[in-house]
Amino acid sequence: MNLRITQHHYRDMRKLTDASFFDGVAFPPETGCILLLGRNDHPANPSLLVAGVLAPEESELVEQDHDGLVFSSSYLRRALLYVRNHKLAGFLTVHSHPLTDECVGFSWYDDRNDPELMVNLYDLQPAGVFGSMVLGKSSVAARVWRADGSGHDMLHELVIVGEGLEWVPLNGQPAAEPPAPAEIFDRSLAVTGTGALARLSKLRVGVIGGSGTGSLVVELLVRAGANEVVVFEFDKIKDHNLNRILHSRRRDAESQADKATRLVEAAVEVGLPTVVTAVLGGDIRDPETALELRGCDIIIGCVDRDWPRLIISEVSQQYLIPYIDLGTEIGVGENGIQSLDSRVSYVTPGRACLLCSGIISIERVRLEGLSDEELDRVIGMGYSEDIRLVAPAVMDLNMRAASYGMLVLRHLLQPFLDTPLPTHIKESLTNYAVKAIRCAPEPDCPICGAPGRVGAGDAQRLTTRRRV
């Protein structure tokens, strides 16, 4: 099981503990904090999620020495009450080992005191998740104790999500050297180095939409060496799709083949290691389907509606999963087409979501929930200033968005662009420009500004349709 944390929460944790690593003192004291946890129980991506860092107050670190640290009962009680009040999963106690560097482990003192503390916590919160983490200068170890008192399990990796993506081993050891890539990927090393390629070969990437842009993204991920691509597409191939869906054939339109199934078949024909699977039936707006998104390490959105984008934005915040959203636009003026634009937006906690940056709107989400007849009536009566928007369906325009989206993914694994990335990158046929939209979350945004959503995991309900 992994532990996922936002970049700003990781920095907060390190700020609270790094004081013990200062030079000039032979035996600096340990210090620590508490990580409040949400949970992701998806079998393909089981994770604990850091929903917040609870800093100790002045009197809440007791018996503070260079080889031991005790948290006060009031500090632990404060953390437990927060977990209960916010319906979170539990918490990890965190402390430093200031005399360690590359390799860190739990001391005899930790092994003697942790079991009794964890038993007490599980007595108070039987369905909770409790554990501990120890920090060296450049290494981390973390474990979760079992509720039945039979011992503990080591966590696998710390996934840091922010302006880039970073994976830190939680076994107390330095990261292992990545294996050499297969020869077929040699020429991609100029953009994506050995470590980033090795990481990509382990990722489960969700692609939402398998039409014009989505089919291209799937192809790019397969050729880049991703481990698994999960295609969320629920529609059939029709005649009007043949001009833009990669690998679609006339016979697929005649037989009404599933778009996603055809992409799976095409990936098998390529013969590269990437596995492409499909989620068929349902709708992203249905709770069961939306929660399947939790099983992905990264989500790439290739949809042209606001409601699915709203839900994916919520999943990104609650489960700390990076979300790259792609779109295309045709700018039309009095004299016809003025611009052909592709857009790439990078959404993750700490950055503006699609709602508070104006890419989607609650009004369009509302309209998408209406039947065709209701929509005609609402627009006809002037109750909405929104109109039906038809996204461009031109393969060469879609290619531009897919290509930029893939380059942003490569950048997250191994930075080569200026950081921080703009919230939205907009590229036109004749020029390249950054779309100057708000780059910080709005305090009243119901997605990225909502108290308690970041890292909450299953504690928050997504804005899906109600079960009948």
N, C-alpha and C positions, 0 to 999 in steps of 0.2 A: 504494500500500500504506500502511495506517495503522500507527501504533505505539500499542498499548494499555498503560496503566499504572494501577495502583491509586492511590488518593488518598494512602495512606500512603507508597508508594514515591516518588510525585511530591514529597511533602514532604521525604522523606529526600534526594532528589537536590538539591532547592533549598537545603536546609539546608547541604549540603556545598559548594555553589557560591555562595550568596548573600553569603558573607563578602567576596567580591571587589567587591561593589557598595556597600560602606559609604562614607559621606560623610567628607569631611575629608582625603582623600588624593588628590593630583592624578592620580597614575598607579598605582592599586591593581593588584596582581598577579592574573593569571589563576589559577584553581584548577579542580579537576574531580573526576570519579569515573568509574566504569564501570557500565553497565547490562547485566545478564545477560539473555539473550533466549531465550524459547521461540518457537514458530512455529505459525501457523494457516494451512494451505495451502488452505482451502476457497475455490473460485473466486469465490463471491459475497461473501466477506469476508476476503480475504487480509490477514493482519496479522502483525506482530511483537509479541511479548508480553513485557513486563518481568517476569521471574521474581525479580529481586532487584537491589539496589543494592550494589555492591562498593566500600566506602570505601577510600581509599588510607591506607597506614600512613605514619608520619612521614617516612620517607626515600624514598617512592615517587613523589613529585612532584619532578622535577629541572628545572633551567633554567627556573624559575618567574619570569616577568616580566609586565609589563602587556600585552605584545603577542605572547606566546608561552608555551607550556607543553609540557613533555616528560614522558611517563610512563616510569618506569623499566622495564627489561626484566623485573625480578622481579615487578612489578605486573601487567604483561601476561601473564606466564607463569602467575601465580596465577589470573587470570581464565580463561585457556585451560584450565587443569587443572580448574577448577570446571565449566566447560562440558562437558568430556569426562566427568567423573565423574558428572554429573547428566543426561547425554544431552540437553543443551540445544542450541539452534541456533547461538548465537554471542554476540557482545556489541557494544555501541556504546561508543566512548570519548566522554566528555562533558567540555566545558570551557567556561568563561565568557568573555565579552567584556565586561569591566566598564565600558567607555567607551561602550557602545551602550545604546539604550533601546527605542524603538518598532520599529526595523528592525535586524536583525542578519544577518550573512552570514559565510561562511568567508573568512578572510584569505589573503593571498598566502602567509603562513607555513604555514597549514593546507593549502593546495593544493600546496605544495612537499613537505611531509612526509607527508601522508596516503597518497599512492599507494604509496610504498615500504613503509610500515608494513603496509598492507592486503595487498600482495603477499606479504609474509613470513607474515602470519597465514593466508592461504589456502594457502600452501605447507605449513604445519603442520596445517591442518584444511581440506582441499579442499572438503568438503561443508558447511562452515560458512557463517554470515552475519555479515559484519563491516561496520561503518560508524562514523560519527561524528556528534556533535551539538554545536551551539554555542548558548549561552544568552545573551540580552540581558536587560535588566531586565524587559521585558514582551513579549519575542518569542523565538521558537525556530526554528532551522533544523536539519534532519537529513537525512542521506544514507546510502545503503548502496552499498558498492563491489561491482562485479561480479567474480566469481571469475576470469574470463578476462583481467582486467587492462584491459578496454576502456573503463573509466570508471566512473561512478556514476549512481545514480538517486535523486532526491529523494523522501523520504517525504512523504505527503500531509497527514495530520492526527495530532495526539497526542490520543488519547481517554482522558480521566481518569475512572476509574470509582470511585465511592465513595458518600458520602451524597447526592451529586447526580451529574450527568453533565456533562462539559465537553469541548468540542472546541477545540483550539488549532492553528492553521495551522503547518505545519512548513516553510514557505517563507521564514521570516524576516520576514514582513510581519504587520501587525495584521490581525485578522479583518475581512472585508468586511462592510459593512452588509447585513443580511438584506433580501430583497425583500419588498415589500408582499404580504400574503396575498390570496387570491382573496376577492371580496366575500362569498361564501357563508360564510366563516369569521369575518366581522367581529364577530359577537356573542360568539365564543369568546375574543376578545382580552382580555376581562375576567379570564379565568383563565389563559390561555396566550398570552403576548405574541408579538410578531412574530418575534423570534429563535427562540423555542421552537417556534412553528408551522413556521417554515422548516426547523428541524432535524427535526421529526417527518415532514415531507414528504420527507426523505431516508432515513429509517430502514427497515430490513428487520426486521419484528417476527415472531418465531415464536410461534404459539399452539398449545400442546400439548393436544389434546382439542377436538373440535368438537361436543360435545353440549350439555347444558343451560347451563353457564357459558361454554364456549368459543364457542358460536354467538353469544352476546350480546357477548362481547369482540370478536369479529371485526366485528360490526356497529358497535360503538363506535369501533374503530380506523378503519374506512372513513369514518364520519361525521366523525372528527377530522382526516382528511387525511393519514394515514400513507402512506408511499411504497409499501411492499409488505407484505402479510401472508401468511405461509407457515403453512398449517394442517396440523398433523400429526395425522391422524385416519384410522383404519384399519377402521372399522366401517361397517355398513350401517344405513339408517333402518328401524326396525321400528315396529309399531303402538304399543308402549309408549313410544316416543320422542316421539310427536306432541304430548304435553302440555308439552314443555319445550324442544324444539329450534327455534329461530327459523328461519322460512322453510320448515320441513318441511311436507309436504302428504300427504294420504291416498294420492295416487297414487305418491308417493316410497316410502311403506311397502309398497305393493302390489308395486312393481317392485324393491324392495330396493336403492334408489339409494344410492350412497356419500354419507355425511354431508358429507365435505369437498367433493365435487363439487357438491352442492346449494348449499353456501355460496359457492363460486366463481361459480355461475350467478346467485345472488341479488346478489352484489356487482356483477357486470356490469350487471344490471338497474337498479341505483341510478344508475349513470352518473357517479360521482365519479372523480377521478384514481387512487385507490388500486387497485393490482393485487393480487388475491388468487390465490395459487397453492396447490396441494395436494401433500402427500407421501402417496401412497396405498400400501397394502400394507405388509408388514413389521410392525415393532413397535419402540418406543423401546428395548426391551431388546436388540435386535439391534445389533451393532457398526456396520454400515453406516448404519442409520437414525439411531442416536444421534449419529454423527459429522456428520450433516446439520445438527444443531443449531448447529454451529460457524459456519454461514453467516448467522446472525442477529445483529443488533446488540443486541437485547433479547429475552428469552424470557418469555412469560406462561404459567404452568402451570395448566391447568384439568382435572387428572386427579384420580381418587379412590383411587389406589393408591400404595403406598410405594416400590416398586421404581423406577417411572419418576421419581418425585420424587428418589430417591437419585441416579439418573444425571444428571438435570438439574442437581442441586446440584454434582455433580462437574464438569460442563461449565462451569458458572458460575465455579468456582474455577480450573480449568485454562486456560480461554480468556478469562477476565476479561470475561464477558458478564453483565450484570445480569439477575436472575431474580426475577420477581414471581409468587408462588404464591398461588392462590386456593382457598378451601375453604368449605364450609358444614357446619353441625352442628346437630342437634336434641338438646337436653338433655331427657332423660326421667327423671322421678322416680316415686315411688310413686303419685302422683296424676295421672300423665300428663305431657304436655309442660310443661316448665318454662322453656325458652328456645329461641329460634330465632336462631342465630348465623351470621354470616358472618365470614370471616377473610382477611386479606391479609398475606402475609409478604414482606419484601424481603430477598433473599439476594444478597450480593456479597462478595468477599474483604475480610476485616477485620471482618465481622459474623458472628454465629452462624448456622450453616447449619440446615437443617430437622432434621438428625439430632441434633446436640448440643443443640438446643433442645427436643427431645422431640416434634416434629410427626410424624416418622417413626421407625420402629424397625427394627433389623436383624432382629428376630424376625419382624415382619410381612413384611419383604422375603423372608425364608426361606420363609414360608408361601405367599407369592405365587408362588414357584417350583415349588410342588407341584401335581400334578394334582388334580382334584376328589376322586377316590377316595383319594389319599394324604392330602389335607387332612382329609377326613372321618375317616379312621383316626387321624391324629395328634391331632385335637381330641377324638375319642371316647375315646382312651386316656389323655387328660389330660396329654399331653406338652407342651402349650402352654397358657398362660393367655390367649393371644389368641383372639379369635373373629372370624368374618367380620363386617366392618363394612360396612353398606350406607349409602352417603352419601345425603343427601336429594336428591330429584329433583323439585323444585318450582320452577317458573319464577320466581315472584315472589321466592323466597329466593335463587335463583341471580343474579337481577338485582342484588341488593344487593352481593354479592361482586364481580360484574363492574364495577359502577359505582365501587366503592372502589378496585379495582385500576387502573382507568383514571385515576382522580384521582391515585393514587400515581405513575403514569407521567408525568402532566403535571407533578407536583411535581418529579420528577427532572430534567426539562428546564428548569423555571423554578420554583425553590423558593417555596412559599407556606405550607407547613406548618412546625411547629416542627421544628428539627433538633438532634441527629440523630433520625431517625425511630425509633420503637420497632421492634424486630425483628418483632413480630407485632401487627397491629391487629385487634382483635376487637370487632365491633359487634353488639349484640343488638336485639331488637325494641323494648325499653323503655328501654334505656340505652346509652351509648357508653363503652367502657372499653378501656384498654390491657392486653393480656394480659401479666402480669408474669412473663415467662419470661427465662431467662438471656440477656443482651444481648451478651455477649462470647463468642468462640469458646472451646470447651473444649480444653485443651492436648492431650488424648489422642483428640480426635475424628478419625476416619479420613478426614473430608472437609476441613473447614476448619482442623483442627489438624495435618494430615499434613505433615511436612517435605517440601519440594520440590514440592508440588502447585500452589501459586499461580503462575499464569503459565507453567506447564510445557508447556502445549499438548500436542502429539503425543508428548511424552516419557513421559507417564503413560497407562496403559490404564484405560479406564472400566470400571465394574462391569457390563458387558453380558454377555449369554450368550456362551458359547464357540462359535466357528464349528465346525460339524460337518464 
